[in-house]
Amino acid sequence: MPNEITPELFNHLVELAALELTPDEAEYLRRELNNQLTAIHTLEQIPLDESVQPATHGVPYPPERRAPIREDATRPSTEADAILEQAPAVDERYVVVPEIPHEELE
């Protein structure tokens, strides 16, 4: 991973994301992204004991306070027709969205 997002790389990412940015906005965002990368690299340098497990949640709730894991079950929506009525275009109960312009990648 590069240590800095260069203007060339940033411009390429902006083009891929189809963003329209003024030069000032682009430079501000590139600078902010580089600040985030610097913070990440700083955090990576903190030595951790091998016994420290990766966090799965920001707050370690004890088992007696955790919500029970619920069954992963599907339920049919009763709102489907009302939702589809709000869509600007529908084809066979699928919402039609505008095509996103793109280029084939090599």
N, C-alpha and C positions, 0 to 999 in steps of 0.2 A: 504494500500500500504506500503510495507516495506520501511524503511528509507535508506536501502542500498541494492544494488544488490550483493549478496554473490557470491563467486566463484562457488558454487554449482548451483545456479540459472543461472548464466551466462553460465556455461558449458551446462546446459540443453537447454537454448535458442540458443546457438551456434549449438547444435546438431539438434534442430528442424529446424533451418534455413539452415542446411547442409553446414555450413561454414568450411573452413579449415584455421585455424589460428595457428601461432606459439605461444608458451607460452608468448613471449614478446608482440606480437600483441594482444593477448587475454587480458593480464593484462592492456595494454594501453587502449583498448576499454572499459573494465569494469570500469576503473578509470574515463574515460571521461563520461561514462553514469552516474556514481555516481555524478560527478560534475554537470551534467545537472539536476539530481534529486535534488541536494542541491539548485541549483538556482531556481527551480520550487517551492520548499518548502519555500524559502526566499520570493519569490513573493507572495505566498499564504498568508503570514503573514502581508502584507501591508493592513491596514484598508481602506475600501472604503465606501463612502457614499452610502446609499441604492438607491439614485436617479441616480447613475451612471449606464448607460445601457451597456451591453456587446458590444464590438466593432465587427462590421461585416466586417470592412475594416480598414487597417492601416491609411488611409488618409480620413478624413471626408469631402468629397466633398459636397458643397452646391447644392441644387436641380437644380439651373440654370446651373451648370457645369457638372452635371452627364449625362452620356450617357443614352438614353432612353432604357428601358427594351425591348428587342426584343422578338418577338414571337418564341416559341419553335417549330420549324418546321423541319421535316426530309426532306432530299434531297438525291436522289439516287446518288451514286458515279459514275463518268465517268472513274475512274481510277482502278476499281476493277480488270479487266483483267490484266492490267499491274502490279498491286501489286501481284496478284496470280502467275504470271509468274516468279516472283522473289523468291517465297517460295521454300524451298528445297523439300517439299512434300505436295501434295494437294490431298484431297479425297472429291469428290462431292462438289467442290468449298469451302471446309473448309481447313485451313492450319493445317497440321499435325505437332504436336510438340512431342518431346521425353517425355516418361512417367517420372514423378518425383517420385523417390523412397520415400515411406512414410510408417509409421506404423499406424495401427488403434489405435485411442485413446479410452480409456475406459470411 
